[in-house]
Amino acid sequence: MTEKFKDIKGVIFDYGGTIDSGGDHWSEVIWEAWQKADVLVDKGLFRDCYVYAERELARVLHILPHHNFGDLLNIKMNIELQKLSETGNFPPEQIESKSKEIAGYCYAAAKKATEDAKETLDYLAGKYPLVLVSNFYGNINTVLEDFGLKKYFPTVVESAVVGVRKPDPEIFRLGVESMKLKPEEVVVIGDSYSKDIEPALSLGCRAVWIKGKQWSSEEAEREYPATIGTLSELQGLL
C-alpha cells in the first residue's frame, strides 16, 4: 500500500475483527483462548462449535441490549462448550469455569485491541465523520460504551437493529446515507474481504482491508491492493 486515498469525506468502520481484534477473525482469538485454557481439541471440532454458537445466537435472543462484551463472551463460550460437551469431548461440570476463563482471556484481548485503536480513531475523527456498520447482536452501543469508543461513532448501523446483514451492500448504503455523502466520497475499513470490501466496492465506495488471520483459506490467499496489517497504517493513508 503506497498510494494515499484522496477526496475522502467520510469513513465507515466495521467493528468485530476490525477494531476489537486488529484484523484477526474472532474464531482465531477464541481458538487461542481455548488452548490457553487447556480445552485441547481438534481445530475442526472447535470450528463446528464456533459455528453452532453463532447460529444459536442468531436464532435465539440470548444477547440483550444491556450486555457488555464480557457478558456476551461468557454467554457465547457457554454455548460453545455445551456443544463440545454434547460430543463427549468435554466434561459438563467444567463448562461454567472454563467459559469464564476463556471469556476473560478474550475480553482482555479485545480491551487491548480497542485501546490500541484509539490513537488512530482520534486521528480520523479529527478529519472525518465516522460511522460504524456492524453485524452484531443488538448490544453494540453497550459494548462501545464499555470500551470507551462510543464518542467516535455518533451513528451506528447495527444489523440486529436495522434488519440487514453483511454482505448485503444495503447495510453500507445506510451508513453512507447517514453521512449525506456520495459512495465515492466514503472509505470502508473492514477485516473481511467478502463481507466488508466486496459489498463496499459494489456500492462505489473506496475500501481498505485490514487483513489478519482469516476464517477461510480462500480469503487468506486473496490479494487486494489496499491492504494493511494494522489500523495505525490508516494514519498514513487518510
N, C-alpha and C positions, 0 to 999 in steps of 0.2 A: 504494500500500500504506500504510494508515494504522492499521488495527486490529492490536493485538498478539495473538499466539496465547496462549491461556490453557489451563491444565490439561494442559500437555505434560509428559511424564515421561521421554521418550527421543527421540533424534534419529538418523535414518538418513541417511547421505550416499551419493550416487553419487560415483564418483571421476573417471573420464575426462570432461573437458569441464566438470566442476563445480569440482573443487579445483585441477586442474592447468592450466586454461586460462581460468578466470574466466567460464565460461558460454559460451565460443565453441566451436562444433563443431570437432573436431580437423582436419577437412578444411580449414577456413579457415586454421588455423595453418600447416598444411603447404603450402597453396597460396601463402601469403605467403612461405614459405621457398623454394619453387621459384622464385618471381620474384626474390627477393634473390640466389639462386644462378645467375641468368640461364638457368634452364630455362624458356624462354618459349614456351608452347604455349597453345592454346585451353583455356579452363576446362572445357569439356565433355570434352575428351580427358583432362585431368588427373583429372576425377572418375571416368572409366572406369578409369584406372589405380589410383586410390584404392580403388574398389570391388573391383577384381580382387585387390589385395593383401589386403584384409580377408577375402575369401573364401578366398584361398590360406592365410592364417594360421589360419583356422578348419578348413580341410581337412587341412593337414599340420602336424606338430609342429615348427615352426621355432623357436618361443619356448620356452625351458626355464626351470624354476623359478629358476635362479641368474642369469638375465639381468636386468640393471637396465634402467632406461628408455632409457639411451643405447644399450645393446645392442639393445633392441627396435626403437628408431627406425632404427638402421643396417640391421638386417635388413629392416625394412618398406620403407625407401627403396630398398634394392637390388631388392626385388621390384617396386616401382612403376616404377623407371627401366628395369629389364629389360623390363617390359611395354611401356613407352613406346618403347624401342629396337626392339622387335619390330614396332611400327607404322611404322618407318622415320623416326621424328621425333626420334631422339636417338642420338648416336654411342656404340656399345657400349664403346669404350675410356675413356669418361668416367664410366661407371656407378659405379665404386668411389669415385672422388674426389668426385663430386657428391653421392653418397649420404652420405658423411661430412660434407660441408659442410652439407647440408640437415638431417641429423640433429643436427649441432652447434647450428644455429640453433634447432631445435625443442626440444632439451634445455634450452638457456638460457632459452627462453620458459617451459617447464614449471618450471624451477628458480625463476624469479622469481615465477610464479603461486603455487607452493606456499609460498614464503617469505611472500608477501603474505597467504596464507590462515591462517597460524599464529596471528596475533593473535585472529582470530575463533574458531579451533579451541580456543585456550587458554580463551577466554571461555566457550564452550559446554561444554567438557569439565569446567569447574568447576561446572557446574549440572546436567548430564545425562550419562547413559551414551550414548556414541556408537558406532554400528555402521556399517561400510562395506558396501554392497551394490553389486557392480560386475560388468558384463560385461567379463571380462579373460582373459588368455591363460595363466594358471597361475603367473604370476610377480609377482602384485600385492604380496605381502609383501616381496619383494626391492626392488621399486620404492618402497614405503613406507619401508623402512629407508634406502634411498639418499637420499631427500628429508627424512629426519628426521620422518616422520609416523606411524610405527608406534605410538608411545606413545599417540596419540589413539584408536586403533582396536584394542583388545584382541580384538574379534570382527570377523572379516571373512567375508563371504559372497561367494565368487567363482564366477562362472558355470562356469569350466573345472573347478572342483573339485566343485561340488555338482550339476552336470549340468542346471541350469536357467538359462535366459537371459531377460533382459528382452526384450520387455514382459510375459512371463508373471508374473502377480502372485505366484506361488508363491515366487519368489526374495525378494520383500519380506516375505512371510509368515515365511520362515525368519529374516529379520532381526528382525522383531517378536517372534517366539517366543524368540529368543536373549536378549532383554531381559526376558522374562516379563512383558510388558505387554499391554494391550489395544490394538488398532489405533488407536482414537480417542485414545489417550494418546501416540501417536508422530507426529512430523512427518518427512516425507521431503523432502530437499533434492536437486534434480536439475536438469540443464540441458536435458533432453528432455521435452517435453510427452507425447509418445506412449509413450516408454519408461520414464519415471520418474513423471510426475504422474498420468497416467490409471490405470496399474496400482495406484499407491498409494491413490488415491481409491477405486478399486473394492474395496479391502480395508477401507475405513473409516478409513484414516489421514488425517491432515492433510498438506498438501504445499505447498512453496514452490518456485517455478520461478525459477532464475537464468537469465535469458534474454539470451544474447549473439547472435553470428552463428549462424544456423541452417542446417541442411543443406537443408531444403526451403522453398519459398516459402509452403507451407501452414502450416508451423509458425511461420515468421517473421510471418505475418499473424494468427496466433491470439492471442486475448486471454484472460487468466486473472487474476482479482482479486489473488491472492497471488503477484505477480511482482516480482522485484528485479533490479537491474542489476549489483550487486557482492555478494560474500559478506559484506563488512563490514556491510551493511544488516541482517543477521541479528541483530546485537547490539542493535538497537532493537526487534526483534520477539519474541525468545525469552528 
